[in-house]
Amino acid sequence: LQARLQSLINEGSDVPEQTAVQSGIPESVAHSFSQKISSILKQWNFPGDCLVHYDKQASDFVIDGKPRGSRGKGLRAITHAAVSIALLEFCQENGLSHPGFVVLDSPLLAYFKPEGDDDLELEGTDLKERFYKYLIDHHGRESQVIIIGNQHPPESVIGWLSMTVFTGNPNDGRFGLL
């Protein structure tokens, strides 16, 4: 081991000078990733044209000219879910590391706790059904999506899901995770 250590130390003197580490997301990656988010939002029937780009200054996405973070709480939850799902898919499609699962906390919050005019845009839409259908169609074999703290999914998709309901009641169903 000592000989190997000395060999590595000696080789270290031949290492070229370090270059500055680039920070941020390269334009081409930001563009491709934004297109992936846009595609998912369109398939979910998200309101608007779903034109997405990455704002380097804000380190967040702009959807249809409006910063993601400036929307109502419910639309922020849905768009956050889209970004998380897009990241999983983008990594898998491009051979990049990803654990293969996503945990979403209340992604459909706008449906049961609308906040402001933005969230009201979802009234009467089929986004909830399309959201679950998309996850069923795209995330069953190579990935897993865990949804917590949410309403029950539509009846039309329950047969396709593995669902555990935590009741918080020791006398009814499963009390909790532990």
C-alpha positions as CSV (number, residue, x, y, z in Angstrom):
1,L,0.0,0.0,0.0
2,Q,2.8,2.4,0.8
3,A,4.3,1.9,-2.6
4,R,1.0,2.5,-4.3
5,L,0.5,5.7,-2.2
6,Q,3.9,7.0,-3.2
7,S,3.2,6.2,-6.8
8,L,-0.1,8.2,-6.7
9,I,1.7,11.1,-5.0
10,N,4.4,11.1,-7.7
11,E,1.8,11.0,-10.5
12,G,0.0,13.9,-8.9
13,S,2.7,16.3,-9.9
14,D,1.8,15.7,-13.6
15,V,-1.9,16.7,-13.1
16,P,-2.7,19.7,-15.2
17,E,-3.9,22.9,-13.5
18,Q,-7.4,22.9,-12.4
19,T,-10.0,24.7,-14.4
20,A,-12.8,26.7,-12.9
21,V,-15.9,24.7,-12.2
22,Q,-18.9,25.8,-14.1
23,S,-22.1,26.4,-12.1
24,G,-25.6,26.5,-13.3
25,I,-27.5,24.6,-16.0
26,P,-26.1,24.6,-19.6
27,E,-28.6,26.3,-22.0
28,S,-29.1,23.1,-24.0
29,V,-30.0,21.1,-20.9
30,A,-32.3,23.8,-19.6
31,H,-34.0,23.9,-22.9
32,S,-34.5,20.1,-23.2
33,F,-35.6,19.9,-19.6
34,S,-38.1,22.7,-20.1
35,Q,-39.5,20.9,-23.1
36,K,-40.0,17.8,-21.0
37,I,-41.9,19.8,-18.4
38,S,-44.0,21.4,-21.1
39,S,-44.9,18.0,-22.6
40,I,-46.0,16.7,-19.2
41,L,-48.1,19.7,-18.4
42,K,-49.8,19.5,-21.8
43,Q,-50.6,15.8,-21.3
44,W,-52.1,16.7,-17.9
45,N,-54.2,19.3,-19.6
46,F,-52.7,22.1,-17.5
47,P,-54.4,25.5,-18.3
48,G,-52.6,27.6,-21.0
49,D,-50.1,26.9,-23.7
50,C,-47.6,25.3,-21.4
51,L,-44.7,27.2,-22.8
52,V,-41.9,26.6,-20.3
53,H,-38.4,28.1,-20.0
54,Y,-35.8,28.2,-17.2
55,D,-35.0,31.5,-15.6
56,K,-31.4,31.4,-14.5
57,Q,-31.7,34.5,-12.4
58,A,-34.6,33.1,-10.4
59,S,-33.4,29.5,-10.6
60,D,-37.0,28.4,-11.4
61,F,-39.2,27.9,-14.4
62,V,-41.5,30.3,-16.2
63,I,-44.7,28.9,-17.5
64,D,-46.6,30.9,-20.1
65,G,-44.7,34.0,-19.2
66,K,-45.5,33.7,-15.5
67,P,-42.9,32.6,-12.9
68,R,-43.8,29.3,-11.4
69,G,-43.4,30.6,-7.9
70,S,-45.8,33.5,-8.4
71,R,-48.8,31.2,-8.9
72,G,-51.3,30.1,-6.3
73,K,-50.3,27.4,-3.9
74,G,-52.3,24.7,-5.7
75,L,-50.8,25.5,-9.2
76,R,-47.3,25.7,-7.6
77,A,-47.9,22.1,-6.2
78,I,-49.0,20.8,-9.6
79,T,-46.1,22.5,-11.4
80,H,-43.6,21.2,-8.8
81,A,-44.9,17.7,-9.4
82,A,-44.4,18.2,-13.2
83,V,-40.8,19.4,-12.6
84,S,-40.1,16.4,-10.3
85,I,-41.6,13.9,-12.7
86,A,-39.8,15.6,-15.7
87,L,-36.5,15.3,-13.8
88,L,-37.0,11.6,-13.3
89,E,-37.9,11.0,-16.9
90,F,-35.1,13.3,-18.2
91,C,-32.5,11.5,-16.2
92,Q,-33.7,8.1,-17.3
93,E,-34.0,9.1,-21.0
94,N,-30.5,10.6,-21.0
95,G,-28.7,7.9,-19.0
96,L,-28.2,10.1,-15.9
97,S,-28.3,9.0,-12.3
98,H,-31.6,9.1,-10.6
99,P,-33.0,6.8,-7.8
100,G,-36.0,5.9,-9.9
101,F,-38.7,7.2,-7.6
102,V,-40.4,10.5,-6.7
103,V,-42.3,11.4,-3.6
104,L,-45.0,14.0,-4.2
105,D,-46.7,15.7,-1.3
106,S,-50.2,16.9,-2.1
107,P,-49.7,17.6,-5.8
108,L,-53.4,18.2,-6.4
109,L,-53.8,20.7,-3.6
110,A,-55.6,23.1,-5.9
111,Y,-58.5,20.7,-6.1
112,F,-59.3,20.7,-2.4
113,K,-57.8,24.0,-1.2
114,P,-57.9,26.5,-4.0
115,E,-55.9,29.7,-3.3
116,G,-56.5,32.7,-5.6
117,D,-57.7,33.1,-9.1
118,D,-54.8,30.9,-10.5
119,D,-56.1,27.8,-8.7
120,L,-59.7,28.5,-9.7
121,E,-58.6,27.9,-13.4
122,L,-58.6,24.2,-12.6
123,E,-62.3,24.1,-11.8
124,G,-64.1,21.8,-14.1
125,T,-61.0,20.5,-15.8
126,D,-59.9,16.9,-16.1
127,L,-56.3,17.6,-14.9
128,K,-56.8,15.3,-11.9
129,E,-57.8,12.3,-14.0
130,R,-55.1,13.0,-16.6
131,F,-52.4,13.4,-13.9
132,Y,-53.1,9.9,-12.5
133,K,-53.6,8.4,-16.0
134,Y,-50.2,9.8,-17.0
135,L,-48.5,8.3,-14.0
136,I,-50.1,4.9,-14.6
137,D,-49.1,4.9,-18.3
138,H,-45.5,6.2,-17.8
139,H,-44.4,5.0,-14.3
140,G,-44.9,1.4,-13.6
141,R,-41.9,-0.6,-14.6
142,E,-38.8,1.6,-14.5
143,S,-39.9,4.0,-11.8
144,Q,-42.2,4.6,-8.9
145,V,-44.2,7.7,-7.8
146,I,-45.3,7.9,-4.2
147,I,-48.1,10.4,-3.5
148,I,-48.7,11.4,0.1
149,G,-51.2,13.8,1.8
150,N,-53.7,13.9,-1.0
151,Q,-57.3,13.3,-1.9
152,H,-58.2,9.8,-3.1
153,P,-57.6,9.3,-6.9
154,P,-60.6,9.2,-9.2
155,E,-62.5,5.9,-9.1
156,S,-61.6,5.2,-12.8
157,V,-57.9,4.7,-11.9
158,I,-58.0,3.1,-8.4
159,G,-57.8,-0.4,-9.9
160,W,-54.5,0.5,-11.5
161,L,-52.9,1.8,-8.4
162,S,-51.4,0.3,-5.2
163,M,-52.9,2.5,-2.6
164,T,-52.5,2.5,1.2
165,V,-54.7,4.8,3.2
166,F,-53.4,6.0,6.6
167,T,-56.5,6.9,8.7
168,G,-54.9,8.3,11.9
169,N,-57.5,6.2,13.7
170,P,-56.3,3.1,15.5
171,N,-59.7,1.5,15.2
172,D,-60.2,2.1,11.5
173,G,-57.8,0.9,8.7
174,R,-54.1,1.5,9.0
175,F,-53.2,4.1,11.6
176,G,-50.0,5.3,10.1
177,L,-46.7,4.5,8.5
178,L,-44.9,3.1,11.6
